[in-house]
Structure formats: C-alpha cells, structure tokens
C-alpha cells in the first residue's frame, strides 16, 4: 500500500510531462500545417500577380478551405475580366481600322469625282458625288446606332406587335428596291401571332434581312417569309431562291464590317450585325443557314421568357 502511494505521484508527474509534450507536439504540427497552408496561398497569389497561372496543392478540408475557394473564385473572375477587356480592346482596334477604311473609300471617290467635275463638268460626276455622300451618311447613322447599342442607351419600347403586320411594313419600305431588282416578296398570313418588341427598330432589323435576301436573288425570283408560335418562342423565317451563302461566309455573316464573297458593291457590312444586335436586345436570336434545295435562310426567334 505504501509502495502504491509512492508511485502514484511519480506517475502523475510523468503523465503531466507526457501530456505537455503531446500538447506541444500537436501545437507544433498544427502551427506547421497552418504556416504551410498560408505559404501555399501566398505563393499562389504572388504567381497570379506576375501573370503566371497555376493551381494550389490539394489539401484536406480545413479552416482554410473556404478562403481557398474564395481566392479561386476571385482569381477566376479577374482572369475573365482581363480577357474580356483584351477582347474589347482588340475588337475596338479592329472596328476602328474598318471604320477608317469604310470612310476612306467614299472620300477618295468624292475627291476623284470633284477633280473630274472641275476638268469636265458633267451630271455623271455630280451623281457619283451624291451617291458617295449618301453612303457616308448611311455609314454615320449605322455607326451611331451601333455605339448606342453597345453603350446600352438605345431605347426600345417593347409593345405587343403582330408579326404579319411587322413583316408587311418591312417589305413595304423596300418596295422600290424589290421592284428595281425584279424580285417579289411572299408573306402569307398565318393567323394572329404576337411578339413583344419595338416595332420601328425590329422592322429595321427585318428590313436588313429582307434586303440581304433580295440582293442574292436572281431577277424573277422571290423572297419568302413564314412565322409560327409555340409555348417557348415565336419563330420567323426569311429565305430566298438564290444560290445560298458561301460555306466559308456562314460563321462570319453577323460580324461587323464583314462582307461575304457575293456581297454587292457599295455595301458596308453592317446591316446583318445591326439586325443581330437589335434582335438580341429584345430576348431574341437570329441565325443563318443554307436550305437543302438551295437558297439562304434567316431564322429569328423571340423567346417568351
């Protein structure tokens, strides 16, 4: 019994020291792991700051996991913002070069016509100047419209619009051009179909599509339209009886200033891009394809929700 009483305090001391040593070891490991985690996060952020991408080492779930996830999210968003800014800058530079080219062409033509007019007065030269000035005016209006769309300042008054009325108004505005090209328009009525859109601007978008089809339809041909509605969207088809789009043009048709292989002289390559911007601003989409039997087809969809 006395021996047991002598050992008991000794065991307590050993247990105390063992417990203290274990606590210190745990504290050391805990601190070492946290330092390692902090160092890994710091190294990752330093690499990101100098433009190097990378990934963090995978660790088990711990107190830093949420911080790591937030860092990943923030870095990913910053990468996306940077890429978007670079893309916008490149697009701006490309558009600026295209605008300069588009403006230079009619100005050069006007200067030449003016010189010819000074040397030999003729109504022909005066008409050429008038046409080029008209082209410049059209280019100016188109560029102003594009800038308003990009800036989000184009006011679109969405109201209930009957699709048949919309198509007929667009065709009526192009009546003289269609008559001159000897191309007819066929728009059958398919019952009341309503979309919520800005009548004037949507009509402008459809006019550009109709005009494109007209320009690629041979004399005596016809541009046709149809429309239908389902619970998801209202679909409008506009197609022609021409040769269709060149295969290499299809991916670029709606790009600004893009002019396809069969583009008519005098075009500036903005019409289809404008149509796309106007339609997409109203919860819609527009696409282009070739029909199996020949001819080009534009498909517009205005989504219900």
C-alpha positions as a Python dict, from the first residue, in 0.01 Angstrom:
ca = {
    (1, 'X'): (0, 0, 0),
    (2, 'X'): (285, 242, 84),
    (3, 'X'): (461, 143, -241),
    (4, 'X'): (150, 231, -436),
    (5, 'X'): (126, 566, -260),
    (6, 'X'): (493, 635, -355),
    (7, 'X'): (440, 550, -722),
    (8, 'X'): (121, 748, -763),
    (9, 'X'): (276, 1099, -753),
    (10, 'X'): (552, 985, -988),
    (11, 'X'): (301, 859, -1243),
    (12, 'X'): (116, 1185, -1218),
    (13, 'X'): (435, 1377, -1294),
    (14, 'X'): (516, 1151, -1590),
    (15, 'X'): (161, 1184, -1719),
    (16, 'X'): (182, 1560, -1681),
    (17, 'X'): (506, 1582, -1875),
    (18, 'X'): (380, 1336, -2136),
    (19, 'X'): (62, 1535, -2176),
    (20, 'X'): (259, 1857, -2204),
    (21, 'X'): (494, 1708, -2463),
    (22, 'X'): (198, 1575, -2661),
    (23, 'X'): (27, 1914, -2648),
    (24, 'X'): (343, 2084, -2768),
    (25, 'X'): (378, 1832, -3049),
    (26, 'X'): (17, 1884, -3156),
    (27, 'X'): (59, 2261, -3137),
    (28, 'X'): (377, 2240, -3343),
    (29, 'X'): (213, 2024, -3609),
    (30, 'X'): (-92, 2249, -3614),
    (31, 'X'): (122, 2562, -3649),
    (32, 'X'): (344, 2398, -3912),
    (33, 'X'): (44, 2294, -4121),
    (34, 'X'): (-116, 2638, -4098),
    (35, 'X'): (209, 2806, -4194),
    (36, 'X'): (237, 2567, -4487),
    (37, 'X'): (-121, 2649, -4597),
    (38, 'X'): (-63, 3023, -4565),
    (39, 'X'): (262, 2996, -4758),
    (40, 'X'): (90, 2799, -5036),
    (41, 'X'): (-187, 3060, -5065),
    (42, 'X'): (68, 3342, -5061),
    (43, 'X'): (283, 3177, -5331),
    (44, 'X'): (-26, 3123, -5545),
    (45, 'X'): (-130, 3489, -5519),
    (46, 'X'): (226, 3605, -5594),
    (47, 'X'): (231, 3390, -5909),
    (48, 'X'): (-104, 3531, -6014),
    (49, 'X'): (17, 3887, -5956),
    (50, 'X'): (307, 3841, -6200),
    (51, 'X'): (85, 3679, -6462),
    (52, 'X'): (163, 3314, -6401),
    (53, 'X'): (-133, 3081, -6376),
    (54, 'X'): (-129, 2776, -6158),
    (55, 'X'): (-321, 2570, -5908),
    (56, 'X'): (-296, 2523, -5537),
    (57, 'X'): (-198, 2191, -5386),
    (58, 'X'): (-494, 1984, -5281),
    (59, 'X'): (-539, 1974, -4904),
    (60, 'X'): (-791, 1805, -4687),
    (61, 'X'): (-1089, 2009, -4572),
    (62, 'X'): (-974, 2253, -4303),
    (63, 'X'): (-1015, 2608, -4174),
    (64, 'X'): (-855, 2750, -4491),
    (65, 'X'): (-1075, 2564, -4739),
    (66, 'X'): (-1336, 2839, -4761),
    (67, 'X'): (-1064, 3103, -4802),
    (68, 'X'): (-904, 2894, -5077),
    (69, 'X'): (-1236, 2864, -5261),
    (70, 'X'): (-1294, 3240, -5240),
    (71, 'X'): (-942, 3307, -5370),
    (72, 'X'): (-1002, 3073, -5664),
    (73, 'X'): (-1333, 3245, -5743),
    (74, 'X'): (-1181, 3592, -5726),
    (75, 'X'): (-884, 3498, -5942),
    (76, 'X'): (-1109, 3330, -6199),
    (77, 'X'): (-1330, 3640, -6218),
    (78, 'X'): (-1021, 3860, -6258),
    (79, 'X'): (-896, 3639, -6542),
    (80, 'X'): (-1236, 3662, -6714),
    (81, 'X'): (-1242, 4041, -6668),
    (82, 'X'): (-892, 4070, -6810),
    (83, 'X'): (-975, 3850, -7110),
    (84, 'X'): (-1294, 4047, -7175),
    (85, 'X'): (-1103, 4375, -7159),
    (86, 'X'): (-838, 4247, -7401),
    (87, 'X'): (-1106, 4120, -7637),
    (88, 'X'): (-1289, 4454, -7622),
    (89, 'X'): (-966, 4643, -7690),
    (90, 'X'): (-881, 4422, -7987),
    (91, 'X'): (-1235, 4449, -8119),
    (92, 'X'): (-1226, 4827, -8081),
    (93, 'X'): (-897, 4849, -8270),
    (94, 'X'): (-1030, 4624, -8545),
    (95, 'X'): (-1355, 4821, -8572),
    (96, 'X'): (-1163, 5148, -8582),
    (97, 'X'): (-950, 5021, -8870),
    (98, 'X'): (-1261, 4903, -9054),
    (99, 'X'): (-1436, 5238, -8997),
    (100, 'X'): (-1133, 5424, -9130),
    (101, 'X'): (-1134, 5203, -9439),
    (102, 'X'): (-1508, 5243, -9491),
    (103, 'X'): (-1480, 5622, -9468),
    (104, 'X'): (-1170, 5644, -9685),
    (105, 'X'): (-1332, 5471, -9983),
    (106, 'X'): (-1619, 5720, -10044),
    (107, 'X'): (-1399, 6020, -9960),
    (108, 'X'): (-1147, 5908, -10222),
    (109, 'X'): (-1428, 5861, -10474),
    (110, 'X'): (-1566, 6208, -10395),
    (111, 'X'): (-1224, 6367, -10445),
    (112, 'X'): (-1177, 6194, -10780),
    (113, 'X'): (-1526, 6291, -10895),
    (114, 'X'): (-1462, 6651, -10786),
    (115, 'X'): (-1140, 6664, -10989),
    (116, 'X'): (-1318, 6519, -11291),
    (117, 'X'): (-1601, 6768, -11243),
    (118, 'X'): (-1353, 7057, -11245),
    (119, 'X'): (-1193, 6931, -11565),
    (120, 'X'): (-1513, 6837, -11742),
    (121, 'X'): (-1845, 6948, -11594),
    (122, 'X'): (-2088, 6657, -11621),
    (123, 'X'): (-2406, 6544, -11439),
    (124, 'X'): (-2250, 6199, -11409),
    (125, 'X'): (-1977, 6321, -11176),
    (126, 'X'): (-2230, 6513, -10971),
    (127, 'X'): (-2440, 6198, -10933),
    (128, 'X'): (-2135, 5999, -10825),
    (129, 'X'): (-2061, 6257, -10555),
    (130, 'X'): (-2423, 6244, -10439),
    (131, 'X'): (-2410, 5862, -10412),
    (132, 'X'): (-2089, 5868, -10211),
    (133, 'X'): (-2223, 6136, -9977),
    (134, 'X'): (-2532, 5923, -9926),
    (135, 'X'): (-2309, 5627, -9844),
    (136, 'X'): (-2119, 5835, -9589),
    (137, 'X'): (-2446, 5947, -9430),
    (138, 'X'): (-2566, 5587, -9408),
    (139, 'X'): (-2234, 5482, -9253),
    (140, 'X'): (-2256, 5761, -8996),
    (141, 'X'): (-2611, 5663, -8897),
    (142, 'X'): (-2516, 5296, -8869),
    (143, 'X'): (-2212, 5368, -8654),
    (144, 'X'): (-2410, 5595, -8422),
    (145, 'X'): (-2672, 5322, -8384),
    (146, 'X'): (-2407, 5060, -8308),
    (147, 'X'): (-2247, 5285, -8047),
    (148, 'X'): (-2584, 5336, -7878),
    (149, 'X'): (-2646, 4961, -7873),
    (150, 'X'): (-2300, 4893, -7727),
    (151, 'X'): (-2349, 5161, -7462),
    (152, 'X'): (-2695, 5030, -7374),
    (153, 'X'): (-2854, 5368, -7446),
    (154, 'X'): (-3081, 5258, -7731),
    (155, 'X'): (-3436, 5296, -7600),
    (156, 'X'): (-3652, 5004, -7710),
    (157, 'X'): (-4023, 5037, -7641),
    (158, 'X'): (-4148, 4681, -7620),
    (159, 'X'): (-4514, 4654, -7707),
    (160, 'X'): (-4744, 4387, -7848),
    (161, 'X'): (-4666, 4366, -8220),
    (162, 'X'): (-4846, 4149, -8475),
    (163, 'X'): (-4583, 3954, -8672),
    (164, 'X'): (-4771, 3967, -9003),
    (165, 'X'): (-4801, 4346, -8973),
    (166, 'X'): (-4433, 4370, -8883),
    (167, 'X'): (-4326, 4174, -9192),
    (168, 'X'): (-4561, 4362, -9425),
    (169, 'X'): (-4438, 4703, -9304),
    (170, 'X'): (-4076, 4597, -9351),
    (171, 'X'): (-4149, 4472, -9705),
    (172, 'X'): (-4345, 4789, -9794),
    (173, 'X'): (-4044, 5004, -9703),
    (174, 'X'): (-3835, 4807, -9953),
    (175, 'X'): (-4096, 4802, -10229),
    (176, 'X'): (-3898, 5022, -10469),
    (177, 'X'): (-3577, 4824, -10423),
    (178, 'X'): (-3757, 4495, -10480),
    (179, 'X'): (-3929, 4631, -10792),
    (180, 'X'): (-3598, 4757, -10930),
    (181, 'X'): (-3436, 4418, -10871),
    (182, 'X'): (-3740, 4239, -11022),
    (183, 'X'): (-3778, 4030, -10704),
    (184, 'X'): (-4113, 3963, -10539),
    (185, 'X'): (-4200, 3909, -10172),
    (186, 'X'): (-4441, 3644, -10047),
    (187, 'X'): (-4573, 3679, -9689),
    (188, 'X'): (-4872, 3451, -9622),
    (189, 'X'): (-5089, 3534, -9324),
    (190, 'X'): (-5085, 3262, -9059),
    (191, 'X'): (-5324, 3399, -8802),
    (192, 'X'): (-5262, 3641, -8518),
    (193, 'X'): (-4913, 3599, -8374),
    (194, 'X'): (-4788, 3848, -8119),
    (195, 'X'): (-4434, 3934, -8008),
    (196, 'X'): (-4332, 4199, -7757),
    (197, 'X'): (-4082, 4418, -7932),
    (198, 'X'): (-4008, 4769, -8051),
    (199, 'X'): (-4195, 4799, -8382),
    (200, 'X'): (-3968, 5053, -8554),
    (201, 'X'): (-3632, 4901, -8461),
    (202, 'X'): (-3746, 4542, -8516),
    (203, 'X'): (-3880, 4646, -8855),
    (204, 'X'): (-3535, 4794, -8929),
    (205, 'X'): (-3371, 4463, -8838),
    (206, 'X'): (-3606, 4263, -9061),
    (207, 'X'): (-3559, 4508, -9348),
    (208, 'X'): (-3185, 4435, -9342),
    (209, 'X'): (-3254, 4061, -9365),
    (210, 'X'): (-3508, 4105, -9646),
    (211, 'X'): (-3268, 4330, -9834),
    (212, 'X'): (-2987, 4077, -9798),
    (213, 'X'): (-3208, 3804, -9944),
    (214, 'X'): (-3322, 4033, -10225),
    (215, 'X'): (-2962, 4115, -10322),
    (216, 'X'): (-2884, 3745, -10363),
    (217, 'X'): (-3198, 3652, -10554),
    (218, 'X'): (-3184, 3648, -10936),
    (219, 'X'): (-3435, 3861, -11133),
    (220, 'X'): (-3775, 3698, -11138),
    (221, 'X'): (-3708, 3524, -10806),
    (222, 'X'): (-3892, 3552, -10479),
    (223, 'X'): (-3814, 3618, -10113),
    (224, 'X'): (-4049, 3432, -9880),
    (225, 'X'): (-4142, 3468, -9514),
    (226, 'X'): (-4323, 3248, -9266),
    (227, 'X'): (-4388, 3256, -8894),
    (228, 'X'): (-4522, 3033, -8618),
    (229, 'X'): (-4553, 3035, -8242),
    (230, 'X'): (-4507, 2775, -7969),
    (231, 'X'): (-4500, 2800, -7587),
    (232, 'X'): (-4126, 2876, -7588),
    (233, 'X'): (-4075, 3123, -7872),
    (234, 'X'): (-4207, 3288, -8187),
    (235, 'X'): (-4015, 3189, -8499),
    (236, 'X'): (-3982, 3395, -8817),
    (237, 'X'): (-3819, 3253, -9130),
    (238, 'X'): (-3697, 3464, -9422),
    (239, 'X'): (-3547, 3285, -9721),
    (240, 'X'): (-3465, 3340, -10086),
    (241, 'X'): (-3430, 3146, -10412),
    (242, 'X'): (-3067, 3235, -10473),
    (243, 'X'): (-2752, 3024, -10453),
    (244, 'X'): (-2719, 3047, -10074),
    (245, 'X'): (-2428, 3153, -9857),
    (246, 'X'): (-2071, 3052, -9927),
    (247, 'X'): (-1968, 2788, -9674),
    (248, 'X'): (-1674, 2997, -9551),
    (249, 'X'): (-1901, 3301, -9501),
    (250, 'X'): (-2154, 3136, -9270),
    (251, 'X'): (-1956, 3167, -8943),
    (252, 'X'): (-1890, 3538, -9006),
    (253, 'X'): (-2215, 3672, -9152),
    (254, 'X'): (-2315, 3871, -8844),
    (255, 'X'): (-1970, 4016, -8774),
    (256, 'X'): (-1935, 4389, -8813),
    (257, 'X'): (-1791, 4506, -9144),
    (258, 'X'): (-1774, 4151, -9276),
    (259, 'X'): (-1854, 4131, -9646),
    (260, 'X'): (-1901, 3789, -9799),
    (261, 'X'): (-1776, 3665, -10132),
    (262, 'X'): (-2100, 3753, -10309),
    (263, 'X'): (-2158, 4088, -10135),
    (264, 'X'): (-2294, 4364, -10355),
    (265, 'X'): (-2079, 4665, -10437),
    (266, 'X'): (-2142, 4963, -10212),
    (267, 'X'): (-2227, 4764, -9901),
    (268, 'X'): (-2051, 4844, -9575),
    (269, 'X'): (-2101, 4514, -9392),
    (270, 'X'): (-2304, 4649, -9101),
    (271, 'X'): (-2665, 4556, -9185),
    (272, 'X'): (-2665, 4198, -9056),
    (273, 'X'): (-2468, 4296, -8746),
    (274, 'X'): (-2725, 4566, -8669),
    (275, 'X'): (-3009, 4319, -8710),
    (276, 'X'): (-2842, 4076, -8473),
    (277, 'X'): (-2783, 4345, -8208),
    (278, 'X'): (-3141, 4476, -8227),
    (279, 'X'): (-3298, 4131, -8208),
    (280, 'X'): (-3073, 4009, -7926),
    (281, 'X'): (-3155, 4325, -7730),
    (282, 'X'): (-3517, 4203, -7723),
    (283, 'X'): (-3465, 3850, -7591),
    (284, 'X'): (-3426, 3708, -7939),
    (285, 'X'): (-3177, 3527, -8159),
    (286, 'X'): (-3104, 3529, -8530),
    (287, 'X'): (-2911, 3269, -8728),
    (288, 'X'): (-2841, 3189, -9092),
    (289, 'X'): (-2819, 2867, -9289),
    (290, 'X'): (-2846, 2727, -9639),
    (291, 'X'): (-3158, 2538, -9742),
    (292, 'X'): (-3119, 2181, -9872),
    (293, 'X'): (-3284, 2272, -10203),
    (294, 'X'): (-3084, 2592, -10247),
    (295, 'X'): (-3122, 2943, -10117),
    (296, 'X'): (-3028, 3125, -9797),
    (297, 'X'): (-3247, 3131, -9488),
    (298, 'X'): (-3254, 3357, -9182),
    (299, 'X'): (-3422, 3226, -8866),
    (300, 'X'): (-3539, 3468, -8596),
    (301, 'X'): (-3665, 3356, -8257),
    (302, 'X'): (-3827, 3580, -7998),
    (303, 'X'): (-3842, 3392, -7669),
    (304, 'X'): (-4145, 3420, -7445),
    (305, 'X'): (-3948, 3435, -7120),
}
